[in-house]
């Protein structure tokens, strides 16, 4: 396993993402009209195959659904919100309400998940952009269904590095578990590390915005 983040940089990433996650939880709480809580993210750098297997382990090797956005800045890649398909309808029902018939729920599931993913992923990217002093562009979210390798698209170059940020969340006591993943190549991972180092230097110098 290759790791481009020192301990102090890991702490900085956690702090940055905690702000984004808090904002995302507030917005999602308004959507579901109930309490939403998210854990502190854990960070791992893994090879593509190992990352796919880790995702499969986390979801009990069941089919997952993911909302994916492509982003670009000094570093670029994909950011995904991933959770087990078997529990995705619980989240949709929390958003749309119990009055919606189950057959209609399945029709609206993808649209609702895209909306949730858009809120959470944009909050994370927006926080990174603001706190790192960067401009980050992102695509419209897309819906992906499958197991680890398909979700993470690990058919890409063998040199690719996967930075996995895992976040557990619960929605309206439904016990849903979700995972955030950043997918970058090695060059982007190094540039991400450089951006974190520059952010820390500004903080230490008292010039961070």
N, C-alpha and C positions, 0 to 999 in steps of 0.2 A: 504494500500500500504506500502510495506517495502522498505526502501532506505538505501543502505549501503555506499553511498557516501556523505561525508560532502561537503559544498559549495566549499571549496578549492580544493577538489578532483574532483568535477564536472568541475571546471575551468581547471584543469590539463588534464582531459579526453578530453575536448573540444579543448584545445591547441594541444594535441597529434594528435587528429583526423583531425584537420584543416590542419596539415602538410600532412597527408596521402591523404586527399581529394584534396588538391592542386596538389599533384603529379598525382593523378588519373585523375583530370580534364585536366591536360596538356596532358597526354597520350591519353585520349579519344578525346580531341580536334584534335589531329593529325589523329585519325581514321576517324573522321567525316569531317575533313577539315573545321572546323568552330569553333566559340566560344562556350565554355562550361562553365557554371557557377554553383556553388553549394553553398548552404547556410551553415551557421554555424549550426552544429548538435544540436538538442534538446535531452535531456536525461530523460527517465522516467523508473522507476521500477514498473512493473505491474504483477498481477497474470495472469496465462495463458488465462483464459476466457476473462478477461478484455482486455488483449493485442490483442486477436483475434478480439474482438468487435471494439477496437480502429482502427485496421487495416481496418476492413470492413467500418467503418465510413470514414476513409481517402480516400478510393477508391470508395466511393459512393455505397458500398455493391455490387460492380461488381466483376467479376472474375479477379484475379490478376495472374501475372506470377512472379516467383522468381528464382534467382540463389542462390544455397545453397552450403556452404562449411563447413565441420566438421573440427574443430581445436582443438588442445590439447597443453597444457603447464602446468604451475602451476594451471591455470584455463582452463576449456575446455567447449565446447558447439558447437553451430552452429552460423554462420554468414550468413546473407541473404541480397541480394539486391532485392527489391520488387517494382513493379510498375504496374499500371492498364494494363490489357491485351489489352484493346481497343486502347491504345496509343503505344503499343510495336512496331507495324509496322512502326510508324513514326521514331522511333529510328533506326530500321533496315534500313529503306530507307536512313536515314542520313548517315549511314555507307557504304551501298552498292551502293548508288547513284540512281538517278531517271531512269537510263537507264535499270535497271533490271525489267523485267515484274513482275506484281503483283503476278501471280501464282508461279513464281520462288521465289519471296520474302517470301511467306509463307513457302516454303520448306526450305529456308535458315534462317528463323527467329530464330529457337532454337539455331542453331550453332552460329549465330551472337550475340545473347543475352548471351550465355555462354562465348563468348570471352570478351564481355564488362564486365560481372560480374566478370570474372577471373581477369581482370585488376584492377577493383575498390576494390574487396574484398582482393586481395593479397596486394594492396597498404596499405589498412587499417591494415591488420595483420602484414605486414612488418614494418610499423611505430610503432605499439605497441611493437613488438619484439625489435626493435632498441632502442627505447626510454625508455622502461622498463627494458632493459638489460636481455631479456629472449629469449629462443629459442621456437618458435611456429611452430608446424607442422600442415599442413592442407591437406585435401583430394582434389581430383579433383572436380571441380564444377559440380553440378547436377541441372537439370531443374525441377521446380515444378509449377503446375498450379492448381488454385482453389481459395477458399475464405479464410478468416482469419485463421480458425482453422486448415485447411489442410496446408496452407503455413507455419504456425508457429509450426505445429505438436504438438498441445496442448492436444493430447491424452496421453501424457507422465504423469509421476508422478504428483499427485496433489500438491506436495510441490515445484514444479519447479517455479523458478522466471524468468521472462522475462525482460531483460534490452533492452529497445527500444531506438535506436538512429535514429531519423528521420532526413533525409536530403532531401531538395527540390533541384531539379536541372533542368536546361533548356539546351536543345541541339539545336543549330542552330535555335533559335527562335521558336522551336516547342512547347514550353510550357509543356514539359514532367515533371511529378513529380515522384520522386523516394524516396524510404525509405530504410534505413539501419537498420537491427535489429540483435542484439546479443541475443542468447537464451542460458541461463545458469541455472543450478540448484543452490540451495541456497549455497551449499558448495563452488562452483566455484565463485559465486558472492562475497562471503566473501574473497576468495583468490585474486580475481581481485582487490577488495578494498585494500587489504594488499599490492599488487604490486604497486598500485597507491601511497599509503602512503610511500613506500620505495623509489619510484621515487622522490617524493616531498622532502624527507629527503636528497637525494643525491643532488638535485638542491639547497637546502638551504645551504648545506655544500660545495657547489662548486665542487662536484665530479661527476656530471652527464656527461656522454659521449656525 
